[in-house]
Amino acid sequence: FNAKEELLNLGELEEKTILFCDIRNFTDLSEKLNPNQTVDFLNSYFKTFNRIIIENGGVIDKLIGDCIMARFDEDKEFDAVKCALEMIHALVPYNRARRRTEEGQVSHGIGISSGNVIVGNIGSISKMDYTVIGDTVNIASRLESLTKFYHVSILVTEKIQSKLEGSVLFREIDTIQIKGKKAVTRIFEPLAIIS
């Protein structure tokens, strides 16, 4: 037991791109559904959008209620942004199918951040998740929340925009100070892949 616990407690610092995707107005949607319908809705949503993440090289880190947290390896910022754009475009056929069953329309917001994260088994011997933690994760989550405030679908950091300029068309949204940080940063909305 002690030897196993020591192995579980190993952590590493790695460069990752983190994507958070959250369903908008999920509480309002779920209030119209019974428990079975809520589970069915979430499972159909995750089936559609988890597949897009995996096809673009991402790993589903965890599902938190109606939120997807995914991670992409070092230097895979382009794949993460392309994935996010595909997830927005995929809402059209997804909602078309929902209209046929007279269910409510679904939209989501996506935040993407890139940087160092701590990777490891987090928890205890009774419940353990191999996951990532750190500022990069927190920033991606906060950007996802800010998509509602700015009425945009996707927000990324200036670091990602600088790296992908020329490959992706961006629109500058604002300069913000992220809660808990002294430095200010510009945030951008990716609009399309430049072919």
C-alpha positions in Angstrom: 0.0 0.0 0.0 2.7 2.5 0.9 4.7 1.7 -2.2 1.7 2.2 -4.4 0.8 5.5 -2.7 4.3 6.8 -3.2 4.1 6.0 -7.0 0.7 7.7 -7.1 2.1 10.9 -5.6 4.5 11.6 -8.5 3.8 14.8 -10.4 5.4 16.4 -13.5 5.5 19.9 -15.0 4.4 19.8 -18.6 3.4 22.2 -21.4 -0.3 21.7 -22.3 -3.2 23.5 -24.0 -6.3 23.3 -22.0 -9.9 23.6 -23.4 -13.0 24.2 -21.3 -16.4 23.9 -22.9 -19.6 24.6 -21.0 -23.3 24.4 -22.1 -25.0 27.8 -21.9 -28.2 28.0 -19.7 -28.0 24.4 -18.8 -30.1 25.0 -15.6 -32.9 26.4 -17.7 -32.7 23.5 -20.1 -32.6 20.8 -17.5 -35.6 22.3 -15.5 -37.8 21.3 -18.5 -36.5 17.7 -18.4 -37.1 14.8 -16.1 -34.1 13.0 -14.7 -34.0 10.4 -17.5 -34.3 13.1 -20.2 -31.5 15.1 -18.5 -29.1 12.1 -18.5 -30.1 11.3 -22.1 -29.5 14.9 -23.2 -26.1 15.1 -21.5 -25.0 11.7 -22.9 -26.0 12.7 -26.5 -24.2 16.1 -26.0 -21.0 14.4 -24.7 -21.1 11.7 -27.4 -21.2 14.4 -30.1 -18.6 16.9 -28.8 -16.2 14.5 -27.0 -15.8 12.8 -30.4 -14.7 16.1 -32.0 -12.1 16.6 -29.3 -10.7 13.1 -29.7 -10.6 13.4 -33.5 -8.5 16.6 -33.1 -6.0 14.9 -30.8 -7.3 16.1 -27.5 -7.8 14.0 -24.4 -11.0 14.3 -22.3 -9.6 15.1 -18.9 -12.9 15.2 -17.1 -16.6 15.9 -17.4 -17.8 18.3 -14.7 -21.6 18.4 -14.8 -22.3 20.0 -18.2 -18.7 21.0 -18.7 -15.9 19.3 -20.7 -12.3 19.8 -19.7 -9.8 18.6 -22.4 -6.1 18.8 -22.7 -3.9 18.9 -25.8 -0.1 18.1 -25.9 2.7 20.7 -26.2 2.7 22.7 -29.5 -0.9 21.6 -30.3 -2.5 25.0 -29.9 -3.7 24.9 -33.5 -5.4 21.6 -33.0 -7.2 23.0 -29.9 -8.4 26.1 -31.7 -9.5 24.0 -34.8 -11.3 21.7 -32.4 -13.1 24.6 -30.8 -14.2 26.0 -34.2 -15.5 22.6 -35.2 -17.4 22.3 -31.9 -19.2 25.6 -32.7 -20.0 24.6 -36.3 -21.3 21.2 -35.0 -24.0 22.9 -33.0 -26.0 23.5 -36.3 -26.7 19.9 -37.1 -26.9 19.0 -33.4 -29.6 21.6 -32.9 -31.4 20.7 -36.2 -31.8 17.2 -34.8 -33.1 18.6 -31.5 -35.7 20.7 -33.3 -37.2 17.6 -34.8 -37.9 16.4 -31.2 -39.0 19.9 -30.1 -36.2 20.1 -27.5 -34.5 23.4 -26.6 -31.6 24.8 -28.6 -28.1 24.3 -27.2 -25.1 26.7 -27.3 -21.8 26.6 -25.5 -18.8 28.7 -24.6 -15.2 27.6 -25.0 -12.1 29.0 -23.3 -8.5 27.9 -24.3 -5.2 28.6 -22.5 -1.7 27.3 -23.1 1.2 26.9 -20.6 2.8 24.9 -17.9 0.5 22.6 -15.9 1.2 20.0 -13.1 0.3 16.5 -14.3 -0.3 13.7 -11.9 -2.6 11.5 -10.0 -4.7 13.7 -7.8 -6.9 12.4 -5.0 -6.5 9.5 -2.6 -6.2 5.8 -2.8 -10.0 5.5 -2.7 -10.6 8.0 -5.6 -7.8 9.1 -7.9 -7.9 11.2 -11.2 -5.0 11.5 -13.6 -5.4 15.1 -14.3 -3.8 18.6 -14.8 -3.9 21.5 -12.4 -2.4 25.0 -12.3 -2.8 28.6 -13.6 -3.2 27.4 -17.2 -6.3 25.4 -16.2 -7.7 28.2 -14.2 -7.3 30.7 -17.0 -9.0 28.4 -19.6 -11.9 28.1 -17.2 -12.2 31.8 -16.6 -12.0 32.5 -20.4 -14.9 30.1 -20.9 -16.9 32.1 -18.3 -16.1 35.4 -20.0 -17.5 34.2 -23.3 -21.0 34.9 -21.8 -20.0 38.5 -20.8 -18.5 39.3 -24.3 -21.2 37.4 -26.2 -18.7 35.3 -28.1 -18.4 31.6 -28.6 -14.6 31.1 -28.0 -11.9 33.1 -26.2 -8.2 32.4 -26.2 -5.1 34.0 -24.6 -2.7 36.4 -26.3 -0.1 33.7 -26.2 -2.2 31.4 -28.4 -3.1 34.3 -30.8 0.6 35.2 -31.2 1.6 31.7 -32.0 -1.2 31.0 -34.5 -1.3 34.4 -36.2 -1.2 33.7 -39.9 -2.9 30.3 -39.5 -6.0 31.4 -37.7 -8.1 34.6 -38.2 -8.6 36.3 -34.8 -10.6 39.3 -33.6 -9.2 41.2 -30.5 -11.9 41.4 -27.8 -10.4 43.2 -24.8 -7.5 43.6 -22.5 -8.2 42.1 -19.1 -6.7 41.4 -15.7 -7.5 37.8 -14.8 -8.6 37.4 -11.2 -5.6 36.6 -9.0 -3.0 37.9 -11.6 -1.2 41.2 -11.6 -0.4 41.3 -15.3 -3.0 42.3 -17.9 -3.5 40.2 -21.0 -5.3 40.7 -24.3 -7.9 38.1 -25.2 -9.0 37.1 -28.7 -11.9 35.3 -30.5 -10.8 32.9 -33.2 -13.0 33.2 -36.2 -11.7 30.8 -38.9 -8.8 28.8 -40.1 -6.9 30.6 -42.8 -6.6 28.2 -45.7 
